[in-house]
Each structure stands twice: as C-alpha cells, then as structure tokens.
Amino acid sequence: MRIATWNVNSITARLPRLLAWLESTGTDVLCIQETKCTLEQFPHDELRELGYEAVVNASGRWNGVAVVSRVGLEDVDLGLPGGPDYEGIQEPRAVSATCGPVRVWSVYVPNGREVAHDHYTYKLSWIEALKAAVAEDAAGERPFAVLGDFNVAPTDDDVWDPSFFVGATHVTPAERAALAALREAGLSDVVPRPLKYDHPYTYWDYRQLAFPKNRGMRIDLVYGNDPFTKAVKDSYVDREERKGKGASDHAPVVLDLEV
C-alpha cells in the first residue's frame, strides 16, 4: 500500500501535475494540504476518472485539506474536534478517514506568522488540540498516522541553516515542544530518505533560488503509531516533483507499507 502527503499550494493550479503524479506513482492514499479551493471547486470528477474518491474540508481561502483514496473512505471526520477558532471561525485544517486497513489524518497546521502574533498562540493551541483528538487512534491496534504540513521543523537538522531562522517561527522551542508532546500520544516521526543530498527537506521557498541551492526545510511530516511504523517498508521525499514549471513549493512524502 502506498500512502503520501503533499502540500499542493492550490489544487487548481497544480491539478495537471497532481493527476499525472497519481497515475505514474500508483499512490493508494494521498493526504493533501493547502487546496485553496471551495468545496464546489474541488476536482472530484477528474479524480474519479483515475479511480479515486475524496473527502474535503475547504472554504476557498488559503488553507483546505483533503484525503484522496482508491481503497475506500470510511468513518470520515471533518475538522479538529475541540480545536481553537481563529478570528471567530474554525479553519478547515484537518480531515480524517479510514482507507482500507489504515486510518489517516490530513492536517495543515497553522503557520504562526510571527512569534509575537496571535496566530503563533493559535498554532500552539491547535497542535495541543490535535494531540487530544488523535490520542485514541494513536493508542489503537490499527495502523494510524497523522500526515501533513506541520509548519514546524522538528530539529535544527531539518533546516538548511539554523542561524537563518533565529527569532522566526517554525523552529522555536515552544513549537518543537508541542510536536514532542504530540508524539507522546503514541506517535513516532517517520523520517523519509532524500532522493538527493543528505537531508530529506520537503519545502523550498520560491525565492532566491532556494530549491537549486537546496535551502530547504523538513516541515511535511508523518507521525505514525506503532502498527503503522512497523508496516513502513520505505519512505522518501519525491524531490523530482518539486522541479520544473508550475511546481508546488513542497514535495510529496511517500510511504510504502505492508498491511
């Protein structure tokens, strides 16, 4: 079984690449973040032509998440139970579903913007709520994983130059402590292998030739429970999909499981 996660940075802009990628890789389940579309704009018809169905949590703004599967979608939950609001609404940043033998969450953790910003406090509260929401599944016997764009680099090894990020979000002790607390729910970081260079970065800014210079970050993560991690036979960052015209600024993280 092949499972992947990918921040597509607008499913409308990336649709031809997404469809071609699904067809060429034979992915069974894909967790998508940053759809940037309304529910009506989501490309259900195009995905059905390839044999996929999808569950979507989106509002047309800059966030939005989905789970796309060709092995079934059951026990679907939209949103983050008990999650915090931001500016009076609960943003569409989480969706979960059971796909065949595996249960997954697709999450798009708030960015945080700046350390002094309300969005940073919201981010920490959101991750705390995520821990509570996934605790039961994480402790279960069924393979389970939370996949997505966490907007946090777990360690200094997960950024191209730690000194470049001093004082910025994504690397602060509080954010990393929040991730550590999430793992304490019974989850482990499934670190993928890079297809090139030494570090499995998943995100490269569009600016200042960050991708050719490999100035990246590992912020797209897979946190699995024990049955999930034991089933993983391979995991890698599909760096090739970050190349070329019209690419997302994130690369897919792909996992092969025996379940």
Secondary structure, DSSP 8 states (H G I E B T S, - for coil): -EEEEEE-S-HHHHHHHHHHHHHHHT-SEEEEE---S-TTTS-HHHHHHTT-EEEEE--SSS--EEEEESS--EEEEES-TT---BTTB--S-EEEEEETTEEEEEEE-----STTSHHHHHHHHHHHHHHHHHHHHHTSSS-EEEEEE-S--SSGGGBS-GGGGTTSTTS-HHHHHHHHHHHTTT-EE---B-SSSSS---EE-SSTTTTTTT-EE--EEEEE-HHHHHHEEEEEE-GGGG-STT--SB--EEEEE--
